[in-house]
Amino acid sequence: MKLWHKILIVSFTIALIIAGTLWWIPFHKLSKGQMAIIGNSGSGPGIYLLNPLFRVWNRLPTDNLYPYYIAWSPDGKNVAFTYSDSDTENNPNAVIGIAILNLESMTIEKEYVAPSDESLDVVTWSPDGQSLIFDVYENNVLSAFQKLDFYTGKLQSIPFPQNIQRQNIGVNHIEVAQNNDYVIGGSDGVFIAPPDLESLRQVMPYMDGFFLTPDRKEITTPCAPTTLCNYSIDTAELTRTYHGALPDHGAFLAGNWSYDEKDVVYQLGSGEGDPEYIMLLDLQNKQNYTICKFPHYYINDLSPEGNWFGTLGIIQLAWYPKK
């Protein structure tokens, strides 16, 4: 065998090892959790679950409902989602509500149907997994949170006091902290409210994506270019968690920690017409990995409409980390 043949074979082998390593590292980390998105394709918005080995998005059945916000149950077995039964832009009389998709049986249960004079945007779970909490709007003004116990069907309304300026709080995200305070992402920033909603404290004046640490005691959010910070819900202290390899382009829209807090999975949004990304950040090695770039072209449709492949855009990311 000629020398240049040997050099070519060795170079090709090294390239395969490097490529395989780069492919395996994020897959190995992603195998510790489950990743779901609301994606938009030629058949309209749907819920998709990632197969990390093949980077293929499996479309899940939603019984012809239009999902627009999703949240994982604490045990990772169910996905709650807010929905409309038709395109709300073209049908002002569309029915909206909250449903739960059971990932073991692939069945849908409608948990709440909103009255005709009410609207809602987002939903989250109580830490014990027994209740759903969601926002309620009347005349396009945030009026209350509702807490639904889906074992008993009991519905508790928690109104916002009239002295709270709610007109500019379009809720984008809700989490429940360890002390049962609500952490609210709104159009004017990130807020903390007690369980009775009697007060509202702004903790950050901007609304990039945020998520809670696994112990639900701190809020993680970008605080400077390429920097993540944690805000303590109890002490109001802000500490820099990470500074390094975060991409300095696009908006940090959503994400979550791994349970060992060694990795972050997050959605990076860009301007209109530009690609969006799902990234995995290895904090120990200060290394970012691209998990998926959108538009994405490999879709496996598991819904009753049949199997097909096409173009997929991302609306919202929800990452569930396993212990």
C-alpha positions as CSV (number, residue, x, y, z in Angstrom):
1,M,0.0,0.0,0.0
2,K,1.3,3.4,-1.0
3,L,2.1,6.0,1.7
4,W,-0.5,8.4,0.6
5,H,-3.1,5.6,0.7
6,K,-2.1,5.0,4.4
7,I,-2.3,8.7,5.2
8,L,-5.7,9.0,3.6
9,I,-7.1,6.0,5.5
10,V,-5.7,7.3,8.8
11,S,-7.0,10.8,8.2
12,F,-10.5,9.3,7.3
13,T,-10.5,7.1,10.4
14,I,-9.5,10.1,12.7
15,A,-12.3,12.2,11.1
16,L,-14.8,9.4,11.7
17,I,-13.8,9.2,15.4
18,I,-14.0,12.9,15.9
19,A,-17.4,13.1,14.1
20,G,-18.7,10.1,16.1
21,T,-17.5,11.7,19.4
22,L,-19.2,15.0,18.6
23,W,-22.4,13.1,17.7
24,W,-22.3,10.8,20.8
25,I,-21.6,13.5,23.4
26,P,-24.9,15.4,23.1
27,F,-26.8,12.2,22.4
28,H,-25.5,10.7,25.6
29,K,-26.5,13.8,27.6
30,L,-29.9,14.0,25.9
31,S,-30.6,10.3,26.7
32,K,-31.0,11.5,30.3
33,G,-34.2,13.4,29.5
34,Q,-37.0,13.9,27.0
35,M,-37.4,16.9,24.6
36,A,-40.7,18.1,23.3
37,I,-41.6,21.1,21.2
38,I,-44.6,22.7,19.7
39,G,-43.7,22.8,16.0
40,N,-45.3,24.2,13.0
41,S,-45.4,22.3,9.8
42,G,-47.6,22.0,6.7
43,S,-50.3,20.3,8.7
44,G,-50.4,23.1,11.3
45,P,-49.0,23.3,14.9
46,G,-48.4,20.0,16.8
47,I,-46.5,18.5,19.6
48,Y,-43.3,16.7,18.6
49,L,-41.0,14.4,20.6
50,L,-37.3,14.1,19.7
51,N,-35.6,10.8,18.9
52,P,-32.1,12.0,19.8
53,L,-30.2,9.1,18.1
54,F,-31.6,10.0,14.7
55,R,-32.5,13.6,15.3
56,V,-36.0,13.0,14.0
57,W,-39.0,14.7,15.5
58,N,-42.0,12.4,16.0
59,R,-45.3,14.2,15.8
60,L,-47.7,13.0,18.5
61,P,-51.5,12.8,18.3
62,T,-53.4,15.8,19.6
63,D,-57.0,14.9,18.4
64,N,-57.0,17.8,15.9
65,L,-56.4,20.4,18.6
66,Y,-54.1,23.3,18.0
67,P,-51.5,23.3,20.8
68,Y,-49.8,26.6,21.7
69,Y,-48.0,26.0,25.0
70,I,-46.7,22.8,26.6
71,A,-45.5,21.8,30.1
72,W,-44.1,18.5,31.4
73,S,-45.6,16.8,34.4
74,P,-43.1,16.3,37.3
75,D,-42.8,12.5,36.5
76,G,-42.3,13.0,32.8
77,K,-45.3,10.8,31.9
78,N,-47.7,13.5,30.7
79,V,-47.6,16.7,28.7
80,A,-50.2,19.4,29.5
81,F,-50.9,21.8,26.8
82,T,-53.1,24.8,26.1
83,Y,-55.1,24.6,22.9
84,S,-57.7,26.0,20.6
85,D,-60.0,23.8,18.5
86,S,-59.3,25.9,15.4
87,D,-57.2,28.7,14.1
88,T,-57.9,31.6,16.5
89,E,-56.8,34.2,14.1
90,N,-59.4,33.2,11.6
91,N,-62.1,32.1,14.0
92,P,-62.7,34.5,17.0
93,N,-65.2,31.9,18.4
94,A,-62.7,29.2,18.7
95,V,-62.9,27.1,21.8
96,I,-59.8,27.2,24.0
97,G,-58.8,25.0,26.9
98,I,-56.2,22.8,28.5
99,A,-55.6,19.1,27.8
100,I,-53.2,16.4,28.9
101,L,-51.4,14.0,26.5
102,N,-50.4,10.7,28.2
103,L,-47.2,9.6,26.6
104,E,-47.6,5.9,27.7
105,S,-51.1,5.4,26.1
106,M,-50.9,8.3,23.6
107,T,-54.4,9.4,24.7
108,I,-55.8,12.9,25.2
109,E,-57.9,14.1,28.1
110,K,-59.5,17.6,28.0
111,E,-59.1,19.0,31.6
112,Y,-60.5,22.5,31.2
113,V,-62.6,24.3,28.6
114,A,-62.7,28.1,29.0
115,P,-66.0,30.0,29.0
116,S,-66.6,32.1,25.8
117,D,-65.7,35.4,27.6
118,E,-62.3,34.0,28.9
119,S,-58.9,33.4,27.4
120,L,-55.7,31.8,28.6
121,D,-52.2,31.4,27.4
122,V,-49.9,29.2,29.5
123,V,-50.1,26.3,31.9
124,T,-47.7,24.7,34.5
125,W,-47.8,21.9,37.0
126,S,-47.7,22.0,40.8
127,P,-44.5,20.4,42.1
128,D,-46.4,17.4,43.4
129,G,-47.9,16.8,40.0
130,Q,-51.5,17.0,41.2
131,S,-52.7,20.4,40.0
132,L,-52.5,22.5,36.9
133,I,-52.0,26.3,37.2
134,F,-52.9,28.6,34.3
135,D,-53.5,32.3,33.6
136,V,-57.0,33.7,32.9
137,Y,-57.8,36.9,30.9
138,E,-61.0,38.9,30.7
139,N,-61.2,41.6,28.1
140,N,-57.6,40.9,27.3
141,V,-56.5,41.9,30.8
142,L,-54.9,39.3,33.2
143,S,-57.5,38.8,35.9
144,A,-56.5,35.6,37.8
145,F,-54.6,32.4,38.0
146,Q,-56.6,29.2,38.2
147,K,-55.5,26.1,40.0
148,L,-57.2,22.8,38.8
149,D,-56.9,19.6,40.8
150,F,-57.3,17.1,38.0
151,Y,-57.9,14.2,40.4
152,T,-60.9,15.8,42.1
153,G,-61.8,18.4,39.4
154,K,-61.8,21.2,42.0
155,L,-61.1,24.6,40.5
156,Q,-59.6,27.4,42.6
157,S,-59.5,30.9,41.3
158,I,-56.8,33.2,42.6
159,P,-57.6,36.8,41.5
160,F,-55.1,39.5,41.0
161,P,-55.8,42.5,43.2
162,Q,-57.0,45.6,41.4
163,N,-54.0,47.7,42.5
164,I,-51.6,45.5,40.5
165,Q,-50.9,46.9,37.1
166,R,-51.8,43.9,35.0
167,Q,-52.3,45.5,31.6
168,N,-48.7,45.0,30.5
169,I,-48.3,41.5,32.0
170,G,-48.9,39.2,29.1
171,V,-47.8,35.9,30.7
172,N,-45.2,34.0,28.6
173,H,-44.2,31.4,31.2
174,I,-45.1,30.3,34.7
175,E,-43.1,28.2,37.2
176,V,-43.9,27.3,40.8
177,A,-40.9,27.8,43.2
178,Q,-39.9,25.6,46.1
179,N,-41.7,28.0,48.6
180,N,-44.8,27.9,46.4
181,D,-44.3,31.4,45.0
182,Y,-45.2,31.9,41.4
183,V,-42.4,33.0,39.0
184,I,-44.0,34.8,36.0
185,G,-42.4,35.7,32.7
186,G,-44.3,38.7,31.3
187,S,-43.8,41.1,28.5
188,D,-42.3,43.6,30.9
189,G,-39.9,41.2,32.7
190,V,-39.8,38.4,35.3
191,F,-41.9,38.7,38.4
192,I,-42.4,36.8,41.7
193,A,-45.8,36.6,43.3
194,P,-46.9,34.8,46.5
195,P,-49.5,32.0,46.3
196,D,-52.3,34.4,47.0
197,L,-51.1,36.9,44.3
198,E,-51.5,39.7,46.8
199,S,-48.3,41.4,45.6
200,L,-46.1,41.3,42.5
201,R,-42.3,41.9,42.6
202,Q,-40.3,42.5,39.4
203,V,-36.9,40.8,39.7
204,M,-35.7,41.4,36.1
205,P,-36.6,44.2,33.8
206,Y,-36.4,42.2,30.6
207,M,-37.9,39.0,29.3
208,D,-35.4,36.6,27.9
209,G,-36.2,33.0,28.7
210,F,-35.9,31.8,32.3
211,F,-36.1,28.5,34.1
212,L,-35.7,27.3,37.7
213,T,-32.9,25.3,39.2
214,P,-33.8,21.7,40.0
215,D,-34.4,22.6,43.7
216,R,-36.8,25.4,42.5
217,K,-35.0,27.9,44.7
218,E,-33.3,30.1,42.0
219,I,-34.2,31.6,38.7
220,T,-31.7,31.1,35.9
221,T,-31.7,33.6,33.1
222,P,-29.2,35.4,30.8
223,C,-27.9,38.5,32.6
224,A,-25.3,39.8,30.1
225,P,-23.9,38.7,26.7
226,T,-22.8,35.0,26.9
227,T,-23.5,34.9,30.7
228,L,-26.0,33.0,32.8
229,C,-27.0,34.2,36.3
230,N,-29.1,32.7,39.1
231,Y,-31.4,34.9,41.1
232,S,-32.3,33.6,44.6
233,I,-36.0,33.7,45.2
234,D,-35.5,33.8,49.0
235,T,-32.5,36.2,49.4
236,A,-32.9,38.3,46.1
237,E,-29.2,37.8,45.4
238,L,-27.9,37.6,41.9
239,T,-24.9,35.4,41.2
240,R,-23.1,34.7,38.0
241,T,-23.4,31.0,37.2
242,Y,-21.7,30.8,33.9
243,H,-19.7,32.9,31.5
244,G,-18.2,31.5,28.4
245,A,-19.4,29.8,25.3
246,L,-23.0,30.9,25.0
247,P,-23.7,32.1,21.5
248,D,-23.9,35.9,21.4
249,H,-26.6,36.0,18.7
250,G,-30.3,35.4,19.0
251,A,-32.6,35.5,22.0
252,F,-32.5,33.0,24.8
253,L,-36.1,31.8,24.7
254,A,-36.6,28.8,26.9
255,G,-34.6,26.0,28.5
256,N,-33.9,23.8,31.5
257,W,-31.1,22.3,33.7
258,S,-30.1,18.7,33.9
259,Y,-30.8,17.4,37.4
260,D,-27.0,17.3,38.2
261,E,-26.8,21.0,36.9
262,K,-23.9,20.1,34.6
263,D,-25.8,20.9,31.4
264,V,-28.4,23.3,30.1
265,V,-30.7,22.7,27.1
266,Y,-32.1,25.9,25.6
267,Q,-33.9,27.4,22.6
268,L,-32.1,30.2,20.8
269,G,-34.4,32.4,18.7
270,S,-33.3,34.7,15.9
271,G,-34.8,37.4,13.8
272,E,-37.6,36.8,11.3
273,G,-36.4,34.6,8.5
274,D,-33.3,33.5,10.3
275,P,-32.8,30.0,11.7
276,E,-33.5,29.0,15.3
277,Y,-31.7,26.5,17.3
278,I,-31.9,24.0,20.2
279,M,-28.6,24.0,22.0
280,L,-27.0,21.9,24.7
281,L,-24.4,23.7,26.9
282,D,-21.9,21.6,28.7
283,L,-21.0,23.9,31.6
284,Q,-17.9,21.9,32.8
285,N,-16.2,22.0,29.4
286,K,-17.7,25.3,28.3
287,Q,-18.9,23.7,25.1
288,N,-22.1,24.3,23.1
289,Y,-23.6,21.6,20.9
290,T,-26.3,22.2,18.3
291,I,-29.0,19.7,18.8
292,C,-31.3,20.9,16.1
293,K,-31.5,23.7,13.6
294,F,-34.9,25.0,12.3
295,P,-36.3,24.9,9.8
296,H,-35.9,21.1,10.2
297,Y,-36.6,18.6,7.4
298,Y,-37.0,15.2,9.1
299,I,-40.4,14.6,10.7
300,N,-42.1,11.3,11.5
301,D,-45.8,11.9,11.9
302,L,-47.3,9.5,14.4
303,S,-50.7,11.1,14.4
304,P,-53.8,9.5,12.7
305,E,-53.2,11.4,9.5
306,G,-50.3,9.1,8.6
307,N,-46.5,9.2,8.2
308,W,-44.7,11.8,6.2
309,F,-41.6,13.9,6.1
310,G,-41.5,17.6,5.6
311,T,-40.4,21.0,7.0
312,L,-40.7,21.8,10.7
313,G,-40.4,25.2,12.5
314,I,-40.2,25.6,16.3
315,I,-42.6,27.6,18.4
316,Q,-41.7,26.4,22.0
317,L,-39.2,24.1,23.6
318,A,-39.9,22.0,26.7
319,W,-37.1,19.8,28.1
320,Y,-37.7,17.2,30.8
321,P,-34.5,16.1,32.6
322,K,-34.5,12.6,34.2
323,K,-33.0,12.0,37.6
